[in-house]
């Protein structure tokens, strides 16, 4: 199945040339969880807020084909 992923904050740095606001289409196995998507993208879920079709989701939530996922990396510093 395919999902569309938009990255915000530092998560986008993992993908050189990524244009803010554009979606990456990712193919993952049927019934994959949010944690599986992050493993596929090789990014850490820690320190991120994730939404799927506009709803905040957890690492063990299952994705559906065509889901739009937004990954917001929390900012650190001072």
N, CA, C and O atoms as a Maestro MAE file, in Angstrom:
{
 s_m_m2io_version
 :::
 2.0.0
}

f_m_ct {
 s_m_title
 :::
 protein
 m_atom[312] {
  # First column is atom index #
  i_m_mmod_type
  r_m_x_coord
  r_m_y_coord
  r_m_z_coord
  i_m_residue_number
  s_m_chain_name
  s_m_pdb_residue_name
  s_m_pdb_atom_name
  i_m_atomic_number
  :::
  1 25 0.845 -1.173 0.000 1 A "UNK " " N  " 7
  2 3 0.000 0.000 0.000 1 A "UNK " " CA " 6
  3 2 0.892 1.238 0.000 1 A "UNK " " C  " 6
  4 15 2.084 1.157 0.297 1 A "UNK " " O  " 8
  5 25 0.312 2.362 -0.330 2 A "UNK " " N  " 7
  6 3 1.074 3.607 -0.388 2 A "UNK " " CA " 6
  7 2 0.462 4.635 0.554 2 A "UNK " " C  " 6
  8 15 -0.758 4.743 0.677 2 A "UNK " " O  " 8
  9 25 1.340 5.389 1.216 3 A "UNK " " N  " 7
  10 3 0.927 6.512 2.049 3 A "UNK " " CA " 6
  11 2 1.729 7.734 1.613 3 A "UNK " " C  " 6
  12 15 2.815 7.614 1.046 3 A "UNK " " O  " 8
  13 25 1.172 8.906 1.888 4 A "UNK " " N  " 7
  14 3 1.865 10.154 1.567 4 A "UNK " " CA " 6
  15 2 2.346 10.774 2.868 4 A "UNK " " C  " 6
  16 15 1.579 10.903 3.822 4 A "UNK " " O  " 8
  17 25 3.616 11.158 2.905 5 A "UNK " " N  " 7
  18 3 4.233 11.666 4.126 5 A "UNK " " CA " 6
  19 2 4.766 13.075 3.885 5 A "UNK " " C  " 6
  20 15 5.500 13.323 2.928 5 A "UNK " " O  " 8
  21 25 4.381 13.997 4.777 6 A "UNK " " N  " 7
  22 3 4.946 15.345 4.777 6 A "UNK " " CA " 6
  23 2 5.763 15.492 6.051 6 A "UNK " " C  " 6
  24 15 5.320 15.112 7.135 6 A "UNK " " O  " 8
  25 25 6.950 16.044 5.909 7 A "UNK " " N  " 7
  26 3 7.883 16.195 7.025 7 A "UNK " " CA " 6
  27 2 8.041 17.669 7.385 7 A "UNK " " C  " 6
  28 15 8.210 18.522 6.513 7 A "UNK " " O  " 8
  29 25 7.984 17.947 8.671 8 A "UNK " " N  " 7
  30 3 8.137 19.317 9.153 8 A "UNK " " CA " 6
  31 2 9.219 19.339 10.225 8 A "UNK " " C  " 6
  32 15 9.336 18.400 11.012 8 A "UNK " " O  " 8
  33 25 10.005 20.400 10.257 9 A "UNK " " N  " 7
  34 3 11.076 20.509 11.243 9 A "UNK " " CA " 6
  35 2 12.293 19.699 10.839 9 A "UNK " " C  " 6
  36 15 12.575 19.531 9.653 9 A "UNK " " O  " 8
  37 25 13.008 19.200 11.828 10 A "UNK " " N  " 7
  38 3 14.276 18.523 11.564 10 A "UNK " " CA " 6
  39 2 14.122 17.167 10.865 10 A "UNK " " C  " 6
  40 15 15.097 16.660 10.309 10 A "UNK " " O  " 8
  41 25 12.935 16.571 10.879 11 A "UNK " " N  " 7
  42 3 12.730 15.286 10.200 11 A "UNK " " CA " 6
  43 2 13.039 15.397 8.706 11 A "UNK " " C  " 6
  44 15 13.482 14.428 8.089 11 A "UNK " " O  " 8
  45 25 12.810 16.551 8.138 12 A "UNK " " N  " 7
  46 3 13.048 16.733 6.702 12 A "UNK " " CA " 6
  47 2 14.528 16.743 6.342 12 A "UNK " " C  " 6
  48 15 14.879 16.534 5.181 12 A "UNK " " O  " 8
  49 25 15.406 16.983 7.323 13 A "UNK " " N  " 7
  50 3 16.842 17.034 7.050 13 A "UNK " " CA " 6
  51 2 17.401 15.684 6.606 13 A "UNK " " C  " 6
  52 15 18.466 15.623 5.992 13 A "UNK " " O  " 8
  53 25 16.696 14.622 6.909 14 A "UNK " " N  " 7
  54 3 17.121 13.260 6.537 14 A "UNK " " CA " 6
  55 2 17.052 13.034 5.029 14 A "UNK " " C  " 6
  56 15 17.645 12.090 4.508 14 A "UNK " " O  " 8
  57 25 16.323 13.908 4.333 15 A "UNK " " N  " 7
  58 3 16.083 13.739 2.901 15 A "UNK " " CA " 6
  59 2 16.578 14.960 2.131 15 A "UNK " " C  " 6
  60 15 15.830 15.920 1.944 15 A "UNK " " O  " 8
  61 25 17.840 14.931 1.682 16 A "UNK " " N  " 7
  62 3 18.385 16.065 0.940 16 A "UNK " " CA " 6
  63 2 17.500 16.394 -0.262 16 A "UNK " " C  " 6
  64 15 17.070 15.504 -0.995 16 A "UNK " " O  " 8
  65 25 17.242 17.667 -0.448 17 A "UNK " " N  " 7
  66 3 16.424 18.101 -1.571 17 A "UNK " " CA " 6
  67 2 14.936 18.096 -1.282 17 A "UNK " " C  " 6
  68 15 14.137 18.490 -2.132 17 A "UNK " " O  " 8
  69 25 14.552 17.648 -0.074 18 A "UNK " " N  " 7
  70 3 13.127 17.640 0.275 18 A "UNK " " CA " 6
  71 2 12.624 19.071 0.318 18 A "UNK " " C  " 6
  72 15 13.249 19.938 0.928 18 A "UNK " " O  " 8
  73 25 11.493 19.317 -0.332 19 A "UNK " " N  " 7
  74 3 10.898 20.650 -0.343 19 A "UNK " " CA " 6
  75 2 9.773 20.685 0.681 19 A "UNK " " C  " 6
  76 15 8.830 19.895 0.618 19 A "UNK " " O  " 8
  77 25 9.887 21.613 1.625 20 A "UNK " " N  " 7
  78 3 8.910 21.738 2.699 20 A "UNK " " CA " 6
  79 2 7.495 21.803 2.141 20 A "UNK " " C  " 6
  80 15 7.213 22.552 1.206 20 A "UNK " " O  " 8
  81 25 6.617 21.010 2.728 21 A "UNK " " N  " 7
  82 3 5.229 21.015 2.319 21 A "UNK " " CA " 6
  83 2 4.883 20.014 1.236 21 A "UNK " " C  " 6
  84 15 3.704 19.776 0.973 21 A "UNK " " O  " 8
  85 25 5.889 19.418 0.598 22 A "UNK " " N  " 7
  86 3 5.620 18.416 -0.425 22 A "UNK " " CA " 6
  87 2 5.554 17.043 0.220 22 A "UNK " " C  " 6
  88 15 6.240 16.785 1.208 22 A "UNK " " O  " 8
  89 25 4.748 16.180 -0.325 23 A "UNK " " N  " 7
  90 3 4.605 14.833 0.223 23 A "UNK " " CA " 6
  91 2 5.550 13.859 -0.470 23 A "UNK " " C  " 6
  92 15 5.820 13.960 -1.667 23 A "UNK " " O  " 8
  93 25 6.035 12.922 0.318 24 A "UNK " " N  " 7
  94 3 6.813 11.798 -0.198 24 A "UNK " " CA " 6
  95 2 5.855 10.615 -0.242 24 A "UNK " " C  " 6
  96 15 5.193 10.315 0.751 24 A "UNK " " O  " 8
  97 25 5.776 9.949 -1.372 25 A "UNK " " N  " 7
  98 3 4.941 8.751 -1.446 25 A "UNK " " CA " 6
  99 2 5.792 7.554 -1.032 25 A "UNK " " C  " 6
  100 15 6.853 7.311 -1.607 25 A "UNK " " O  " 8
  101 25 5.322 6.809 -0.033 26 A "UNK " " N  " 7
  102 3 6.072 5.695 0.530 26 A "UNK " " CA " 6
  103 2 5.252 4.424 0.401 26 A "UNK " " C  " 6
  104 15 4.069 4.404 0.744 26 A "UNK " " O  " 8
  105 25 5.875 3.371 -0.090 27 A "UNK " " N  " 7
  106 3 5.207 2.080 -0.169 27 A "UNK " " CA " 6
  107 2 5.594 1.255 1.052 27 A "UNK " " C  " 6
  108 15 6.772 1.062 1.351 27 A "UNK " " O  " 8
  109 25 4.567 0.775 1.748 28 A "UNK " " N  " 7
  110 3 4.759 -0.039 2.949 28 A "UNK " " CA " 6
  111 2 3.828 -1.248 2.875 28 A "UNK " " C  " 6
  112 15 2.862 -1.235 2.112 28 A "UNK " " O  " 8
  113 25 4.105 -2.292 3.660 29 A "UNK " " N  " 7
  114 3 3.246 -3.477 3.637 29 A "UNK " " CA " 6
  115 2 1.823 -3.168 4.134 29 A "UNK " " C  " 6
  116 15 1.626 -2.239 4.917 29 A "UNK " " O  " 8
  117 25 0.854 -3.936 3.686 30 A "UNK " " N  " 7
  118 3 -0.511 -3.810 4.194 30 A "UNK " " CA " 6
  119 2 -0.502 -3.970 5.711 30 A "UNK " " C  " 6
  120 15 0.283 -4.745 6.257 30 A "UNK " " O  " 8
  121 25 -1.374 -3.236 6.379 31 A "UNK " " N  " 7
  122 3 -1.530 -3.275 7.848 31 A "UNK " " CA " 6
  123 2 -0.278 -2.815 8.588 31 A "UNK " " C  " 6
  124 15 -0.086 -3.175 9.749 31 A "UNK " " O  " 8
  125 25 0.572 -2.027 7.940 32 A "UNK " " N  " 7
  126 3 1.762 -1.496 8.610 32 A "UNK " " CA " 6
  127 2 1.345 -0.483 9.669 32 A "UNK " " C  " 6
  128 15 0.316 0.182 9.550 32 A "UNK " " O  " 8
  129 25 2.161 -0.385 10.699 33 A "UNK " " N  " 7
  130 3 1.929 0.563 11.780 33 A "UNK " " CA " 6
  131 2 2.778 1.807 11.547 33 A "UNK " " C  " 6
  132 15 3.672 1.821 10.701 33 A "UNK " " O  " 8
  133 25 2.481 2.838 12.309 34 A "UNK " " N  " 7
  134 3 3.267 4.068 12.246 34 A "UNK " " CA " 6
  135 2 4.740 3.749 12.476 34 A "UNK " " C  " 6
  136 15 5.595 4.276 11.764 34 A "UNK " " O  " 8
  137 25 5.058 2.901 13.450 35 A "UNK " " N  " 7
  138 3 6.458 2.557 13.726 35 A "UNK " " CA " 6
  139 2 7.111 1.894 12.515 35 A "UNK " " C  " 6
  140 15 8.305 2.085 12.289 35 A "UNK " " O  " 8
  141 25 6.358 1.120 11.733 36 A "UNK " " N  " 7
  142 3 6.893 0.489 10.529 36 A "UNK " " CA " 6
  143 2 7.235 1.538 9.469 36 A "UNK " " C  " 6
  144 15 8.248 1.434 8.777 36 A "UNK " " O  " 8
  145 25 6.379 2.542 9.358 37 A "UNK " " N  " 7
  146 3 6.641 3.636 8.419 37 A "UNK " " CA " 6
  147 2 7.930 4.352 8.796 37 A "UNK " " C  " 6
  148 15 8.754 4.640 7.928 37 A "UNK " " O  " 8
  149 25 8.114 4.643 10.083 38 A "UNK " " N  " 7
  150 3 9.329 5.327 10.532 38 A "UNK " " CA " 6
  151 2 10.565 4.472 10.282 38 A "UNK " " C  " 6
  152 15 11.614 4.993 9.903 38 A "UNK " " O  " 8
  153 25 10.449 3.176 10.489 39 A "UNK " " N  " 7
  154 3 11.577 2.277 10.210 39 A "UNK " " CA " 6
  155 2 11.901 2.299 8.721 39 A "UNK " " C  " 6
  156 15 13.072 2.301 8.341 39 A "UNK " " O  " 8
  157 25 10.882 2.315 7.884 40 A "UNK " " N  " 7
  158 3 11.072 2.370 6.438 40 A "UNK " " CA " 6
  159 2 11.788 3.660 6.035 40 A "UNK " " C  " 6
  160 15 12.652 3.650 5.158 40 A "UNK " " O  " 8
  161 25 11.425 4.760 6.674 41 A "UNK " " N  " 7
  162 3 12.031 6.061 6.368 41 A "UNK " " CA " 6
  163 2 13.381 6.250 7.049 41 A "UNK " " C  " 6
  164 15 14.110 7.196 6.752 41 A "UNK " " O  " 8
  165 25 13.706 5.338 7.969 42 A "UNK " " N  " 7
  166 3 14.950 5.407 8.733 42 A "UNK " " CA " 6
  167 2 15.063 6.705 9.532 42 A "UNK " " C  " 6
  168 15 16.114 7.345 9.565 42 A "UNK " " O  " 8
  169 25 13.952 7.077 10.175 43 A "UNK " " N  " 7
  170 3 13.950 8.228 11.081 43 A "UNK " " CA " 6
  171 2 13.374 7.787 12.419 43 A "UNK " " C  " 6
  172 15 12.651 6.794 12.494 43 A "UNK " " O  " 8
  173 25 13.694 8.520 13.462 44 A "UNK " " N  " 7
  174 3 13.242 8.176 14.810 44 A "UNK " " CA " 6
  175 2 11.874 8.781 15.072 44 A "UNK " " C  " 6
  176 15 11.602 9.930 14.723 44 A "UNK " " O  " 8
  177 25 11.027 7.983 15.692 45 A "UNK " " N  " 7
  178 3 9.703 8.479 16.063 45 A "UNK " " CA " 6
  179 2 9.765 9.302 17.351 45 A "UNK " " C  " 6
  180 15 8.871 10.104 17.620 45 A "UNK " " O  " 8
  181 25 10.819 9.106 18.148 46 A "UNK " " N  " 7
  182 3 10.962 9.856 19.391 46 A "UNK " " CA " 6
  183 2 11.134 11.334 19.087 46 A "UNK " " C  " 6
  184 15 11.881 11.716 18.186 46 A "UNK " " O  " 8
  185 25 10.439 12.147 19.843 47 A "UNK " " N  " 7
  186 3 10.536 13.589 19.648 47 A "UNK " " CA " 6
  187 2 9.694 14.088 18.496 47 A "UNK " " C  " 6
  188 15 9.891 15.207 18.021 47 A "UNK " " O  " 8
  189 25 8.747 13.265 18.034 48 A "UNK " " N  " 7
  190 3 7.891 13.669 16.916 48 A "UNK " " CA " 6
  191 2 6.424 13.573 17.304 48 A "UNK " " C  " 6
  192 15 6.029 12.724 18.102 48 A "UNK " " O  " 8
  193 25 5.639 14.443 16.734 49 A "UNK " " N  " 7
  194 3 4.187 14.338 16.803 49 A "UNK " " CA " 6
  195 2 3.749 13.923 15.412 49 A "UNK " " C  " 6
  196 15 4.164 14.521 14.420 49 A "UNK " " O  " 8
  197 25 2.914 12.903 15.339 50 A "UNK " " N  " 7
  198 3 2.515 12.341 14.050 50 A "UNK " " CA " 6
  199 2 1.004 12.399 13.921 50 A "UNK " " C  " 6
  200 15 0.276 12.033 14.844 50 A "UNK " " O  " 8
  201 25 0.538 12.861 12.766 51 A "UNK " " N  " 7
  202 3 -0.886 12.828 12.477 51 A "UNK " " CA " 6
  203 2 -1.120 11.985 11.230 51 A "UNK " " C  " 6
  204 15 -0.281 11.928 10.331 51 A "UNK " " O  " 8
  205 25 -2.274 11.336 11.198 52 A "UNK " " N  " 7
  206 3 -2.692 10.561 10.031 52 A "UNK " " CA " 6
  207 2 -4.103 11.026 9.683 52 A "UNK " " C  " 6
  208 15 -5.034 10.889 10.477 52 A "UNK " " O  " 8
  209 25 -4.238 11.570 8.494 53 A "UNK " " N  " 7
  210 3 -5.519 12.133 8.051 53 A "UNK " " CA " 6
  211 2 -6.102 13.096 9.085 53 A "UNK " " C  " 6
  212 15 -7.306 13.102 9.337 53 A "UNK " " O  " 8
  213 25 -5.216 13.918 9.683 54 A "UNK " " N  " 7
  214 3 -5.640 14.978 10.580 54 A "UNK " " CA " 6
  215 2 -5.824 14.592 12.035 54 A "UNK " " C  " 6
  216 15 -6.214 15.436 12.842 54 A "UNK " " O  " 8
  217 25 -5.556 13.345 12.399 55 A "UNK " " N  " 7
  218 3 -5.707 12.884 13.776 55 A "UNK " " CA " 6
  219 2 -4.353 12.475 14.333 55 A "UNK " " C  " 6
  220 15 -3.575 11.800 13.659 55 A "UNK " " O  " 8
  221 25 -4.073 12.888 15.573 56 A "UNK " " N  " 7
  222 3 -2.826 12.492 16.226 56 A "UNK " " CA " 6
  223 2 -2.838 10.977 16.413 56 A "UNK " " C  " 6
  224 15 -3.831 10.408 16.865 56 A "UNK " " O  " 8
  225 25 -1.726 10.331 16.062 57 A "UNK " " N  " 7
  226 3 -1.627 8.878 16.146 57 A "UNK " " CA " 6
  227 2 -0.430 8.472 16.991 57 A "UNK " " C  " 6
  228 15 0.472 9.268 17.252 57 A "UNK " " O  " 8
  229 25 -0.447 7.217 17.410 58 A "UNK " " N  " 7
  230 3 0.615 6.626 18.216 58 A "UNK " " CA " 6
  231 2 1.407 5.630 17.367 58 A "UNK " " C  " 6
  232 15 0.980 5.266 16.272 58 A "UNK " " O  " 8
  233 25 2.539 5.201 17.865 59 A "UNK " " N  " 7
  234 3 3.443 4.312 17.130 59 A "UNK " " CA " 6
  235 2 2.794 3.004 16.709 59 A "UNK " " C  " 6
  236 15 3.147 2.462 15.661 59 A "UNK " " O  " 8
  237 25 1.856 2.478 17.492 60 A "UNK " " N  " 7
  238 3 1.249 1.191 17.184 60 A "UNK " " CA " 6
  239 2 -0.048 1.283 16.389 60 A "UNK " " C  " 6
  240 15 -0.695 0.264 16.148 60 A "UNK " " O  " 8
  241 25 -0.436 2.488 15.979 61 A "UNK " " N  " 7
  242 3 -1.633 2.637 15.156 61 A "UNK " " CA " 6
  243 2 -1.366 2.125 13.744 61 A "UNK " " C  " 6
  244 15 -0.287 2.325 13.187 61 A "UNK " " O  " 8
  245 25 -2.375 1.460 13.179 62 A "UNK " " N  " 7
  246 3 -2.250 0.857 11.854 62 A "UNK " " CA " 6
  247 2 -2.655 1.860 10.788 62 A "UNK " " C  " 6
  248 15 -3.637 2.587 10.936 62 A "UNK " " O  " 8
  249 25 -1.881 1.885 9.711 63 A "UNK " " N  " 7
  250 3 -2.141 2.781 8.587 63 A "UNK " " CA " 6
  251 2 -3.020 2.102 7.540 63 A "UNK " " C  " 6
  252 15 -3.050 0.875 7.439 63 A "UNK " " O  " 8
  253 25 -3.726 2.908 6.772 64 A "UNK " " N  " 7
  254 3 -4.530 2.418 5.662 64 A "UNK " " CA " 6
  255 2 -3.955 2.962 4.365 64 A "UNK " " C  " 6
  256 15 -3.265 3.981 4.362 64 A "UNK " " O  " 8
  257 25 -4.237 2.290 3.282 65 A "UNK " " N  " 7
  258 3 -3.774 2.727 1.972 65 A "UNK " " CA " 6
  259 2 -4.274 4.140 1.686 65 A "UNK " " C  " 6
  260 15 -5.449 4.442 1.897 65 A "UNK " " O  " 8
  261 25 -3.383 4.999 1.207 66 A "UNK " " N  " 7
  262 3 -3.743 6.357 0.834 66 A "UNK " " CA " 6
  263 2 -3.738 7.359 1.971 66 A "UNK " " C  " 6
  264 15 -4.072 8.526 1.769 66 A "UNK " " O  " 8
  265 25 -3.366 6.922 3.160 67 A "UNK " " N  " 7
  266 3 -3.342 7.813 4.320 67 A "UNK " " CA " 6
  267 2 -2.331 8.936 4.109 67 A "UNK " " C  " 6
  268 15 -1.258 8.724 3.544 67 A "UNK " " O  " 8
  269 25 -2.686 10.123 4.568 68 A "UNK " " N  " 7
  270 3 -1.789 11.270 4.543 68 A "UNK " " CA " 6
  271 2 -1.206 11.431 5.943 68 A "UNK " " C  " 6
  272 15 -1.936 11.694 6.898 68 A "UNK " " O  " 8
  273 25 0.110 11.273 6.063 69 A "UNK " " N  " 7
  274 3 0.804 11.330 7.352 69 A "UNK " " CA " 6
  275 2 1.649 12.594 7.408 69 A "UNK " " C  " 6
  276 15 2.385 12.907 6.473 69 A "UNK " " O  " 8
  277 25 1.533 13.318 8.525 70 A "UNK " " N  " 7
  278 3 2.368 14.493 8.756 70 A "UNK " " CA " 6
  279 2 3.238 14.223 9.974 70 A "UNK " " C  " 6
  280 15 2.752 13.773 11.011 70 A "UNK " " O  " 8
  281 25 4.531 14.504 9.834 71 A "UNK " " N  " 7
  282 3 5.492 14.272 10.910 71 A "UNK " " CA " 6
  283 2 6.046 15.625 11.338 71 A "UNK " " C  " 6
  284 15 6.697 16.321 10.559 71 A "UNK " " O  " 8
  285 25 5.775 15.987 12.593 72 A "UNK " " N  " 7
  286 3 6.252 17.246 13.153 72 A "UNK " " CA " 6
  287 2 7.337 16.939 14.174 72 A "UNK " " C  " 6
  288 15 7.067 16.338 15.214 72 A "UNK " " O  " 8
  289 25 8.563 17.352 13.877 73 A "UNK " " N  " 7
  290 3 9.667 17.148 14.810 73 A "UNK " " CA " 6
  291 2 9.651 18.264 15.839 73 A "UNK " " C  " 6
  292 15 9.525 19.440 15.499 73 A "UNK " " O  " 8
  293 25 9.781 17.877 17.113 74 A "UNK " " N  " 7
  294 3 9.843 18.872 18.164 74 A "UNK " " CA " 6
  295 2 11.189 19.566 18.099 74 A "UNK " " C  " 6
  296 15 12.195 18.955 17.739 74 A "UNK " " O  " 8
  297 25 11.206 20.823 18.444 75 A "UNK " " N  " 7
  298 3 12.438 21.613 18.398 75 A "UNK " " CA " 6
  299 2 13.079 21.656 19.778 75 A "UNK " " C  " 6
  300 15 12.396 21.705 20.801 75 A "UNK " " O  " 8
  301 25 14.378 21.638 19.781 76 A "UNK " " N  " 7
  302 3 15.142 21.725 21.029 76 A "UNK " " CA " 6
  303 2 16.058 22.929 20.957 76 A "UNK " " C  " 6
  304 15 16.382 23.421 19.876 76 A "UNK " " O  " 8
  305 25 16.461 23.384 22.098 77 A "UNK " " N  " 7
  306 3 17.425 24.490 22.120 77 A "UNK " " CA " 6
  307 2 17.045 25.503 23.166 77 A "UNK " " C  " 6
  308 15 16.138 25.286 23.969 77 A "UNK " " O  " 8
  309 25 17.736 26.586 23.146 78 A "UNK " " N  " 7
  310 3 17.424 27.603 24.135 78 A "UNK " " CA " 6
  311 2 18.260 28.822 23.927 78 A "UNK " " C  " 6
  312 15 18.132 29.792 24.674 78 A "UNK " " O  " 8
  :::
 }
 m_bond[311] {
  # First column is bond index #
  i_m_from
  i_m_to
  i_m_order
  :::
  1 1 2 1
  2 2 3 1
  3 3 4 2
  4 3 5 1
  5 5 6 1
  6 6 7 1
  7 7 8 2
  8 7 9 1
  9 9 10 1
  10 10 11 1
  11 11 12 2
  12 11 13 1
  13 13 14 1
  14 14 15 1
  15 15 16 2
  16 15 17 1
  17 17 18 1
  18 18 19 1
  19 19 20 2
  20 19 21 1
  21 21 22 1
  22 22 23 1
  23 23 24 2
  24 23 25 1
  25 25 26 1
  26 26 27 1
  27 27 28 2
  28 27 29 1
  29 29 30 1
  30 30 31 1
  31 31 32 2
  32 31 33 1
  33 33 34 1
  34 34 35 1
  35 35 36 2
  36 35 37 1
  37 37 38 1
  38 38 39 1
  39 39 40 2
  40 39 41 1
  41 41 42 1
  42 42 43 1
  43 43 44 2
  44 43 45 1
  45 45 46 1
  46 46 47 1
  47 47 48 2
  48 47 49 1
  49 49 50 1
  50 50 51 1
  51 51 52 2
  52 51 53 1
  53 53 54 1
  54 54 55 1
  55 55 56 2
  56 55 57 1
  57 57 58 1
  58 58 59 1
  59 59 60 2
  60 59 61 1
  61 61 62 1
  62 62 63 1
  63 63 64 2
  64 63 65 1
  65 65 66 1
  66 66 67 1
  67 67 68 2
  68 67 69 1
  69 69 70 1
  70 70 71 1
  71 71 72 2
  72 71 73 1
  73 73 74 1
  74 74 75 1
  75 75 76 2
  76 75 77 1
  77 77 78 1
  78 78 79 1
  79 79 80 2
  80 79 81 1
  81 81 82 1
  82 82 83 1
  83 83 84 2
  84 83 85 1
  85 85 86 1
  86 86 87 1
  87 87 88 2
  88 87 89 1
  89 89 90 1
  90 90 91 1
  91 91 92 2
  92 91 93 1
  93 93 94 1
  94 94 95 1
  95 95 96 2
  96 95 97 1
  97 97 98 1
  98 98 99 1
  99 99 100 2
  100 99 101 1
  101 101 102 1
  102 102 103 1
  103 103 104 2
  104 103 105 1
  105 105 106 1
  106 106 107 1
  107 107 108 2
  108 107 109 1
  109 109 110 1
  110 110 111 1
  111 111 112 2
  112 111 113 1
  113 113 114 1
  114 114 115 1
  115 115 116 2
  116 115 117 1
  117 117 118 1
  118 118 119 1
  119 119 120 2
  120 119 121 1
  121 121 122 1
  122 122 123 1
  123 123 124 2
  124 123 125 1
  125 125 126 1
  126 126 127 1
  127 127 128 2
  128 127 129 1
  129 129 130 1
  130 130 131 1
  131 131 132 2
  132 131 133 1
  133 133 134 1
  134 134 135 1
  135 135 136 2
  136 135 137 1
  137 137 138 1
  138 138 139 1
  139 139 140 2
  140 139 141 1
  141 141 142 1
  142 142 143 1
  143 143 144 2
  144 143 145 1
  145 145 146 1
  146 146 147 1
  147 147 148 2
  148 147 149 1
  149 149 150 1
  150 150 151 1
  151 151 152 2
  152 151 153 1
  153 153 154 1
  154 154 155 1
  155 155 156 2
  156 155 157 1
  157 157 158 1
  158 158 159 1
  159 159 160 2
  160 159 161 1
  161 161 162 1
  162 162 163 1
  163 163 164 2
  164 163 165 1
  165 165 166 1
  166 166 167 1
  167 167 168 2
  168 167 169 1
  169 169 170 1
  170 170 171 1
  171 171 172 2
  172 171 173 1
  173 173 174 1
  174 174 175 1
  175 175 176 2
  176 175 177 1
  177 177 178 1
  178 178 179 1
  179 179 180 2
  180 179 181 1
  181 181 182 1
  182 182 183 1
  183 183 184 2
  184 183 185 1
  185 185 186 1
  186 186 187 1
  187 187 188 2
  188 187 189 1
  189 189 190 1
  190 190 191 1
  191 191 192 2
  192 191 193 1
  193 193 194 1
  194 194 195 1
  195 195 196 2
  196 195 197 1
  197 197 198 1
  198 198 199 1
  199 199 200 2
  200 199 201 1
  201 201 202 1
  202 202 203 1
  203 203 204 2
  204 203 205 1
  205 205 206 1
  206 206 207 1
  207 207 208 2
  208 207 209 1
  209 209 210 1
  210 210 211 1
  211 211 212 2
  212 211 213 1
  213 213 214 1
  214 214 215 1
  215 215 216 2
  216 215 217 1
  217 217 218 1
  218 218 219 1
  219 219 220 2
  220 219 221 1
  221 221 222 1
  222 222 223 1
  223 223 224 2
  224 223 225 1
  225 225 226 1
  226 226 227 1
  227 227 228 2
  228 227 229 1
  229 229 230 1
  230 230 231 1
  231 231 232 2
  232 231 233 1
  233 233 234 1
  234 234 235 1
  235 235 236 2
  236 235 237 1
  237 237 238 1
  238 238 239 1
  239 239 240 2
  240 239 241 1
  241 241 242 1
  242 242 243 1
  243 243 244 2
  244 243 245 1
  245 245 246 1
  246 246 247 1
  247 247 248 2
  248 247 249 1
  249 249 250 1
  250 250 251 1
  251 251 252 2
  252 251 253 1
  253 253 254 1
  254 254 255 1
  255 255 256 2
  256 255 257 1
  257 257 258 1
  258 258 259 1
  259 259 260 2
  260 259 261 1
  261 261 262 1
  262 262 263 1
  263 263 264 2
  264 263 265 1
  265 265 266 1
  266 266 267 1
  267 267 268 2
  268 267 269 1
  269 269 270 1
  270 270 271 1
  271 271 272 2
  272 271 273 1
  273 273 274 1
  274 274 275 1
  275 275 276 2
  276 275 277 1
  277 277 278 1
  278 278 279 1
  279 279 280 2
  280 279 281 1
  281 281 282 1
  282 282 283 1
  283 283 284 2
  284 283 285 1
  285 285 286 1
  286 286 287 1
  287 287 288 2
  288 287 289 1
  289 289 290 1
  290 290 291 1
  291 291 292 2
  292 291 293 1
  293 293 294 1
  294 294 295 1
  295 295 296 2
  296 295 297 1
  297 297 298 1
  298 298 299 1
  299 299 300 2
  300 299 301 1
  301 301 302 1
  302 302 303 1
  303 303 304 2
  304 303 305 1
  305 305 306 1
  306 306 307 1
  307 307 308 2
  308 307 309 1
  309 309 310 1
  310 310 311 1
  311 311 312 2
  :::
 }
}
